[in-house]
Amino acid sequence: MKTFASSLVLALALASNACADSIRIATYNLNWGNRRGDQVLDAITKAAPDVICFQETTVQSERFLRERLATTYPHFHSIGHNGRYAAERFTVASKIDLAELEFAPPTAGLFGFYSATVNFSGTRIRLINVHLTPFHFQRGGGIQDAMTALSTTEDKHVVEMNAIVDAIDIQQPTIVVGDFNSISTFHAPKRLAELGLIDAYASIHDDADAHPTWHWPTRTLPLALRIDYIFHTPHFTATGAEIIRRIGSDHSLVVATLKFGSPPEAPESSNEVFSTMKNRSHRLGDR
């Protein structure tokens, strides 16, 4: 009996260490015109991430968030380009100290990207917060106009992704998150997948693209697409991922729990682990 009790304590300790070896990351495009700070805070509370990467913050929303999140997320950094676009700013809020913060100005796009290093449980993680060029379609235009606009956006995404890829060292634990303004079969997500990065939400949900992260009302048919992503290098395994929708922004908060280490070949459930330990304990007792 003592052997089983000791094994149970060891299993619980290992489970505790597993939690310590996981980091919870969120991405949230707030919509620069968002006036529902209460909804933003509610989504953050539900997600409970360790680090949140925001896009489309403003000086006003940053002031609001900095004050409200000061206790839980003491490490709070914001930046933009030249103030030319209302939606250009980025913010990273973290429970963990951030270092090596760098802003990369826009290349072919409007916004650029914001990167930082997180030292988590002795591991240095490079974090890239991105906001790619949005798709612009003139109202009243036809199918040909839409196809031309899509092609132009994809061309810009090629240049933007080149800059992002140049900033990535896939030998180092890296997480790329944000508003890609791109569905999973288009260039930007595919480029990261080709490099070996993993779409966290899709690794958990077989029907990932059936769960939109962006909604936009139109007169004919509301648009709803999955365009916000959390990509990670194989240094991690996603153990959970969800989309949290609140009013005030056209985007939802996306959050994922990433555990250090690649997935085991034959994972066992907690019940299976405890059952195995119990059987071993009985066998030892029989001796």
C-alpha positions as a printed Julia matrix, in Angstrom:
287×3 Matrix{Float64}:
   0.0     0.0     0.0
   2.86    2.34    0.84
   4.37    1.63   -2.56
   1.14    2.63   -4.33
   0.77    5.75   -2.15
   4.34    6.76   -2.98
   3.71    6.16   -6.66
   0.55    8.28   -6.51
   2.45   11.15   -4.88
   5.14   10.84   -7.57
   2.52   10.92  -10.33
   0.93   14.03   -8.88
   4.35   15.66   -8.61
   5.05   14.83  -12.25
   1.68   16.32  -13.22
   2.6    19.49  -11.32
   5.93   19.66  -13.13
   4.13   19.18  -16.46
   2.06   22.27  -15.72
   5.24   24.17  -14.9
   6.61   23.09  -18.26
   3.69   24.59  -20.18
   3.15   28.15  -21.32
  -0.21   29.63  -22.26
  -0.13   32.1   -25.18
  -2.94   34.27  -26.54
  -3.4    36.53  -29.55
  -6.1    39.19  -29.72
  -6.8    41.81  -32.39
  -8.8    44.38  -30.45
 -10.08   46.41  -33.42
  -8.73   49.93  -33.0
 -12.3    51.31  -32.74
 -13.19   48.97  -29.87
 -14.86   50.76  -26.94
 -15.74   47.63  -24.95
 -12.86   47.36  -22.53
 -15.04   45.28  -20.2
 -15.43   42.64  -22.91
 -11.69   42.59  -23.58
 -10.94   42.06  -19.89
 -13.57   39.34  -19.67
 -12.0    37.43  -22.58
  -8.55   37.73  -20.99
  -9.88   36.51  -17.64
 -11.46   33.46  -19.27
  -8.35   32.66  -21.33
  -5.92   33.22  -18.41
  -2.8    33.29  -20.62
   0.76   33.83  -19.45
   1.46   36.12  -22.4
  -1.0    38.07  -24.59
  -0.08   39.5   -27.98
  -2.43   42.28  -29.05
  -2.86   43.89  -32.45
  -4.66   47.16  -33.22
  -4.28   48.66  -29.78
  -4.41   52.44  -29.46
  -2.79   54.81  -26.99
  -6.15   54.98  -25.21
  -6.75   51.22  -25.04
  -3.13   50.67  -23.99
  -3.56   53.07  -21.09
  -6.76   51.29  -20.05
  -5.2    47.82  -20.28
  -1.96   48.81  -18.58
  -3.91   50.07  -15.56
  -6.33   47.13  -15.37
  -3.73   44.43  -15.98
  -0.91   45.92  -13.9
  -1.15   43.36  -11.09
  -1.5    40.24  -13.23
   0.55   41.33  -16.26
   3.25   43.67  -14.96
   5.33   43.45  -18.14
   3.5    45.59  -20.67
   5.04   46.96  -23.88
   3.45   48.79  -26.82
   4.73   50.17  -30.11
   3.65   51.38  -33.52
   5.27   52.69  -36.68
   4.83   56.38  -37.51
   1.23   56.86  -36.48
   0.11   56.77  -40.08
  -2.5    54.04  -39.6
  -5.03   53.77  -36.77
  -4.64   49.99  -36.65
  -0.84   49.86  -36.73
   0.02   49.39  -33.04
   1.1    46.25  -31.17
   1.11   45.41  -27.46
   2.53   42.48  -25.5
   1.33   41.92  -21.93
   3.08   39.24  -19.9
   3.25   37.69  -16.46
   6.87   36.84  -17.29
   9.71   39.26  -17.89
  10.24   40.2   -21.56
  13.6    40.95  -23.13
  15.05   41.79  -26.55
  11.95   43.66  -27.68
  12.32   44.63  -31.33
   9.97   46.33  -33.76
  10.4    45.54  -37.45
   8.95   48.33  -39.63
   6.55   47.36  -42.42
   7.97   46.12  -45.71
   5.25   45.61  -48.3
   2.52   45.8   -45.67
   1.16   48.43  -43.3
   2.11   47.29  -39.83
   5.41   45.38  -39.51
   5.83   43.0   -36.57
   6.91   43.05  -32.92
   9.17   40.44  -31.32
  10.37   39.65  -27.81
  12.15   36.94  -25.84
  10.48   35.22  -22.89
  12.58   33.33  -20.36
  10.2    30.64  -19.13
  11.32   27.85  -16.78
  14.89   28.32  -17.92
  14.01   28.2   -21.62
  14.39   31.19  -23.93
  11.37   31.49  -26.2
  11.31   33.87  -29.15
   7.86   35.4   -29.63
   6.79   37.1   -32.89
   3.6    39.22  -32.88
   2.39   39.76  -36.45
  -0.33   41.7   -38.26
  -0.28   41.12  -42.01
  -1.82   43.34  -44.68
  -5.62   43.14  -44.7
  -7.62   42.28  -47.79
  -9.15   45.42  -49.34
 -12.12   45.05  -51.65
 -13.93   48.03  -53.09
 -17.66   48.06  -52.45
 -19.65   47.53  -55.61
 -16.78   45.71  -57.29
 -17.28   42.46  -59.12
 -15.64   39.06  -58.97
 -12.72   40.2   -61.11
 -12.03   43.12  -58.76
 -12.12   40.75  -55.78
  -9.68   38.34  -57.42
  -7.31   41.19  -58.27
  -7.45   42.47  -54.68
  -6.8    38.97  -53.34
  -3.82   38.51  -55.64
  -2.39   41.89  -54.58
  -2.79   40.99  -50.9
  -1.11   37.62  -51.41
   1.83   39.33  -53.14
   2.25   41.62  -50.14
   2.02   38.67  -47.77
   4.89   37.01  -49.62
   7.14   39.98  -48.89
   5.92   40.31  -45.31
   6.47   36.62  -44.61
   9.97   36.79  -46.05
  10.82   39.4   -43.42
   9.23   37.35  -40.65
  10.94   34.14  -41.72
  14.28   35.94  -41.81
  13.72   36.83  -38.14
  13.04   33.22  -37.12
  15.62   30.71  -35.96
  13.75   27.4   -36.07
  16.48   25.82  -33.92
  15.3    28.06  -31.09
  11.9    27.63  -29.4
   9.74   30.11  -31.31
   6.07   31.09  -31.32
   4.57   33.2   -34.11
   1.13   34.61  -33.35
  -1.27   37.23  -34.59
  -3.68   38.38  -37.24
  -2.51   36.87  -40.53
  -5.48   38.18  -42.56
  -5.17   34.89  -44.4
  -6.96   31.54  -44.41
  -4.94   28.42  -43.7
  -4.53   27.37  -47.35
  -3.05   30.74  -48.41
   0.59   31.75  -48.56
   1.3    33.09  -45.06
   0.15   30.11  -42.94
   1.46   27.66  -45.52
   4.91   29.29  -45.47
   5.25   28.71  -41.73
   3.97   25.15  -42.07
   6.56   24.49  -44.77
   9.27   25.63  -42.34
   8.06   23.04  -39.86
   6.06   25.31  -37.56
   2.81   23.86  -36.22
  -0.63   25.47  -36.2
  -1.57   24.97  -32.54
  -5.35   25.18  -32.95
  -5.37   22.85  -35.98
  -3.19   20.34  -34.12
  -5.96   20.03  -31.51
  -9.08   20.42  -33.67
  -9.57   18.35  -36.83
 -12.13   20.85  -38.17
 -10.07   23.94  -37.31
 -11.16   26.06  -40.27
 -14.81   25.53  -39.31
 -14.13   27.69  -36.24
 -13.73   31.32  -37.39
 -11.71   33.87  -35.45
 -12.97   36.86  -37.44
 -16.55   37.94  -38.16
 -17.68   40.81  -40.36
 -21.32   41.74  -41.06
 -22.31   42.28  -44.68
 -25.68   42.95  -46.27
 -25.83   39.66  -48.13
 -23.98   37.14  -45.97
 -21.86   37.72  -42.85
 -18.22   36.8   -43.37
 -16.57   34.47  -40.87
 -13.04   33.11  -41.33
 -10.18   31.68  -39.29
  -7.38   34.18  -39.85
  -5.78   34.45  -36.38
  -3.15   31.84  -35.54
  -0.67   30.57  -32.99
   2.21   28.77  -34.73
   5.04   27.11  -32.82
   8.24   25.21  -33.52
   8.36   21.46  -32.71
   9.95   22.3   -29.36
   6.35   22.41  -28.09
   3.21   20.29  -28.16
  -0.18   21.99  -27.98
  -2.25   20.42  -25.2
  -5.19   22.78  -25.51
  -6.5    25.58  -27.74
  -9.69   27.6   -27.84
 -11.34   30.61  -29.44
 -13.08   33.11  -27.17
 -15.46   35.52  -28.85
 -16.62   38.78  -27.26
 -18.34   41.86  -28.64
 -16.4    45.02  -29.39
 -13.88   43.5   -31.79
 -14.39   41.74  -35.11
 -11.71   39.27  -33.97
 -11.85   36.64  -31.25
  -9.15   35.92  -28.71
  -7.24   32.75  -29.59
  -5.34   30.95  -26.82
  -3.21   27.81  -26.73
  -1.38   25.88  -24.02
   2.04   24.76  -25.26
   3.99   22.09  -23.43
   7.74   21.84  -23.87
   8.81   18.71  -25.69
   7.49   16.79  -28.69
   4.5    14.47  -28.17
   5.22   10.97  -26.8
   4.82    8.07  -29.19
   2.13    6.39  -27.12
   0.58    8.87  -24.67
  -1.32    7.5   -21.72
  -4.2     9.12  -19.9
  -3.87    9.92  -16.19
  -6.21    7.02  -15.35
  -4.04    4.65  -17.38
  -0.91    5.88  -15.59
  -2.46    5.43  -12.16
  -3.89    2.02  -13.15
  -0.45    0.89  -14.33
   1.14    2.08  -11.1
  -1.52    0.31   -9.04
  -1.01   -2.96  -10.9
   2.74   -2.71  -10.44
   2.21   -2.02   -6.74
   0.05   -5.12   -6.37
   2.63   -7.23   -8.18
   5.36   -5.95   -5.9
   3.18   -6.7    -2.88
   2.59  -10.24   -4.12
   6.31  -10.78   -4.08
